[in-house]
Amino acid sequence: MAFGVVFATVGVAAANELKYECSVPPLEVNFAIAGGRYNGAVNCGNLFLQTDIPTAPVVRWKRANPRKLYTLMMLDFDGNANGSWPDPVPPGENSPVRHWIVGNLPGDLLRGTGYRESEDASGSKTVSVLQSYRDPHIPVVSDRYGVYLFQQEKEIQFAAVSDSITNFDHATFLEKYRLGAPKASNFFVAIYTSESPFSGKAFHGNDVSGSWHQGYGKGKLPPGQ
């Protein structure tokens, strides 16, 4: 059972203008859903309960150059935003929040079995985990999460990132390591709930109980009245 699409996007933003976007074809991101209640594939803005995705997903990109290395990044631009999906909101005061950064990923790994943080990246000695996967910790409502893949010019000796994951200066990071615009991307929405499985109760004025597992491709869920 897969959640429906909320947002429709094409193309990928410039390096200093990262947005919640889905490249064509999209970056393959697959979560092992806790309890196996639904499909864990990220699909251009579909929904996940935050409690269902405690472990890192598998990331794969069939178009990766087997002779190149790549950097993977997952960011939350809604961190502590004044509002939530599905209402349009400006970036939160903690934005962007750094949730995952892995560098020097071999292209042949990405186009093959994919990268799994819990494994040894098929014995590769190049992989650099700068920020281990940090699952969504949303105190209320929802946040969106963008997952981006950048192609490197060469193997990079990354410096350690700051301890704080909030207000991450991703533009400076990308410029420093000459990563340019992402080659592939995808994004999803993580929903907070105090009950599991989801109770169907209204959140932020929006009661989704009648359409939780239905597709949203025809338009945005209207704000609650």
N, C-alpha and C positions, 0 to 999 in steps of 0.2 A: 504494500500500500504506500503510494508516494504522495507527498504533499504537493499542492498545485503551485504554479508560478505566480509570484506577486508582481514582479517588475520585469519589463522587457528591455533589454539593452543590446547594443551591437558595438563591436569595436572595443578598443582599449585606450584608456586615457594616457596622456603624457606622464612621464615619470614624476613630475612635481604636481600633478593633478590627479592623483589616484582617486577613483570613485568606486562605488559598488557597481561593477560591470561584469558582463559575461562575454568572453572572447568567442570568436567563431573559428574553429570549434572551441567549446569551453574547456577549461582545465578540468580534468577528471578528479573529483574529490569524493571519497566514499567513507562514511562512518560505519562502524559496527554498532548498530543501535542497541543500547541496553535493553534486554528483554525481547529484541527482534520483532517489535510490533509493527514496524513499517520499513520501507526502503531507506537506506542511509545515503543514497546518492544526492550530492548537492546539485541543484538544478536551477540556477539563475534566479535565486530569491525565494526558494521554498522554505518551509518552516520545520523547526526542530524544537523539541522541549530541551531546555538546557541540561536537565538531569539525564537525558538520554545519550549525551555525547561527551562522557568524561575522558575518553581516550582519543588520541590523535587519529585522524583519518589516514587512509592510503591515498597518495597523490600520484597521478599518472598523466603523462602527456605524450600521445603517440607521435607528435611531430617534433619531439626533441631531437636535436642533432647528437648522434652518439659520440661525436668527437668533442663536444662542448660540455662545460660545467654550468650549473644553474643555481640561483638563489630563490628560495621559497619564503614567502612572507604572508602572515595573516594579521590583519588589523581591524580594529573596531573604531569607526569614526563617530559612533553615537555615544561614546563613553560619558555617562552622567548627563545626557542630553535633557533639555527641558521639553519633554514630550516623547513620543514613541510611535513605532509603526502601528497602524498604517498612515498616520498623519505625517506630512512632510515636516521635518525638524532640522534646524541647523546643527552643526557638530557640537558635541557635548564639551563641557569645560575640561574633561580629562582626555579629550581626543587629540591625536589618535592613541588608542591603547594597543600596546604591542602584545600579541598573543602567540606568535610563533615565527621564528626566523631560522632557517637552515641554509647554509651556503655550501658551495663546491659539490653540488649534487651531480653525479654523472648522468649525461644524457641517455646513455644506453640503459641505465637503471630506470629512469623516468618513462621511457618508451616501452620498457619490458614489464616487469612485475610491479613497478611503481615503488615509491619511497614509503617505508614504514618506520616510524621513529622508534618503535619498540625492538626493531631488528638491527643487525649490524650492517645495513645498507650493502648487502651482498659482499661483505669483506672489504669494501672500499675504505682506504685510509685518508681520503681527501675530505670526506664529509665533515662540515663544521656546524655544530648545533650551537647557535648563539643564544637562542631563546627556546627552551623546550616548550612543547605545546601546553598552553594554559587554557583549560576549558572555560566557557562562558560562566561568569559569576554575576548574574544580573539580579539586583535586589528587588526590582519591580519591573513589570511590563516586558519590554523586548529591546534587543539591539540587533543591528545587522553586522555581518562579518565578511570582509573581503579577503579572498585568497589569491595571491599573485605569484607568478613565476617569471623570473628575469634571467636572461642569458648573459653569462659572464664572458669577458674578453679572454680571461686566463684564470688560473687558480689564484685564489685570493687569501692572503694572510689577514684574516679579520681581527680587528681589535675587539676587546670585550665591550658589550653594550652596558649602559647604566643599569643599576639595580632597579630603579623605578620603571615600571612598564607604562605609566601614563605620560601623556604629552610627548610621545616619541617623535623625534625629528626625522621622519622618514625621508624627506626631501634631501636633507644633508647626507644621510646615509647612502641614498641612491647615487648622489653626485660624487661622494667620496670614492665609491667603488666602481664608478662608471658603469652602472647597471642599466641606465636608460629606461625606456618604457617597457612595461611588462610584455612578454611574449604570449602569455595566456593568463586568464583569470576566471574566477567564478565567485559567487557570494550566496549567503544564506541568512535567514532570520532565526535567532534563538529566542524562544518565548519563556518567560518566567511563569512558574505556577507553584503554588504552595501545596498542591495535591498531585499525586501521581497514581494512575494515569490522569491525564487532564480532565478536570471536572466539568468543563463546559461553562463555567461561570464567567460572567463578563469581566473584562479587564480594560482599563482606560476608556470606559464607555462603549466598548465594542464586544458584543456577545457573538462569539464565533461558533457556538455549540451546534448550530444547525448546518454549518458548512465547513467544519474543521478538516475533513478529508476530501473536500471537493476542490477542483481546479479553480485558480484565480486568474487564469490567462485572459479572460474577457474583460478584466478591469480591476481597479483597486477596490478593496473592501471599504464601503462607505463609513465615515466616522459615525460614532454613536450620537444619537440625538439627545 
